[in-house]
Amino acid sequence: MCIFCKIVDGEIPSNKVLENDDFIAFHDINPSAPVHVLVIPKKHIDCFQEFSAEDMAKATPFIQEVTSKLGLDKTGYRLVTNNGSDGGQEVLHLHFHILGGGKLKWNHYHDDPKKAI
């Protein structure tokens, strides 16, 4: 069982922001911004490629509710999903990063700047 499934099952505590029947949002334990919240589906889905359009239709209003609750809907935020190892996905359970709480810089670079991407 993956770490996020253990959070869903309550085996690992989390600092929850919001929860419904399908999703849970909680603060990242290693934040990359003043506000860094993860949104995960409660059912295990490895990555975005496996996420159905129907599930995305449910995720959208949930994420919007989370950003409103955090006050980020007024100031702005970044929504990121890493997909697969080359995309930087570290936990094989789909998750969306909500980053905000200040002016965000863009500092993501390819590991080999000489290699075309």
N, C-alpha and C positions, 0 to 999 in steps of 0.2 A: 504494500500500500504506500502511495507517495505521500510526501509531507503535506500537500494541500488537501488530500483526502482525509488525513488525520486531523487537520484543522476543521474540515467540514463535520467530521464525526465527533468533534469535541475532545479528542485525545490530546491535542496540542492546543494550548490557549492562544487566543489572538485578541488584538485590540480592534474589535468590530466597529465598523461605521454604520453598516446597514446589512440586513439579511431578509430574504424572502424565500419562497419555496424552491426557487431555481438557482439563486446566486447568493454569494456572500462577498462583502467588501470589508477589508481590514487594512490597518496600517502596516507598511513594509518594515521589517525589523532592521533593515540596512538602507535607510532612505537616501535617495539621490537628489532630493529637492526638499524645501521646507515642508511641503505636503507630498507624501508619496503613499498612495493607497493602491492595493491590488484588488481586482475584481475577478472572481473565479466562478465558473459554473459548479454547482454542487455535484453533478454527475461527472465522472472522470472522462475527460476528452483530452487526448494527448496534445493536440496543437490546432491552430486556426484552420488548417486544411481539412480537418475533420468536423468543424463547426458548421452546423446546418444553417440555412437561411432562416428557418423558423426559430432556432435558438438565438440567432443574431437579432431577430425582431423582438425577442424578449429581453435581450441584454441591453439594447439601446435605451429604453426608458429607465431601466435600473441604473445604468451608468449616469444618465442625466439626473436622476434623483440623488445619487451619491454626490455628484459635483455641486448640485444645488445645496445639499445639506452642509457641504464643506465651504460654501460661499465662493466656489471657484467659477460658477456659472457667470458671475458678474465680472471677474477679473481675468479669467482665461486659464487654460490648462493645456497640457499635452497628454494625449491618449496614445499609448504605445503597446503593441503586441509583438513580441519576438517570436519568430516561427522557425524551429529547427536549429541545429547547431551553428550553421553559418549565420543565422539571423540573431544569434545570441541567447537563444532559449536555454535556460539553465535547469528549469524544473519541467519535466514532461507532463504537465497538466496545464491546459490553456489558462492564461491569465492576462489581464489587461492592466497596465500600469497607468495610474492617473497621477500626473506630476504637476504641481503648481505651488502657489503660495509666494511667488516672486517672479521676477523677469528671468525666464529660462534661456540659457545659452544653448547653442547647437555645437556639440563637441564630439560627435560620433564620426570616426574616420575608419577607413578600411585599414586592416593590419599591414598591408603591403601597398604603399601609395604608388609604386611603380607598376603594379598590376592593374590592368583595365578592369572596371566593374560594369 
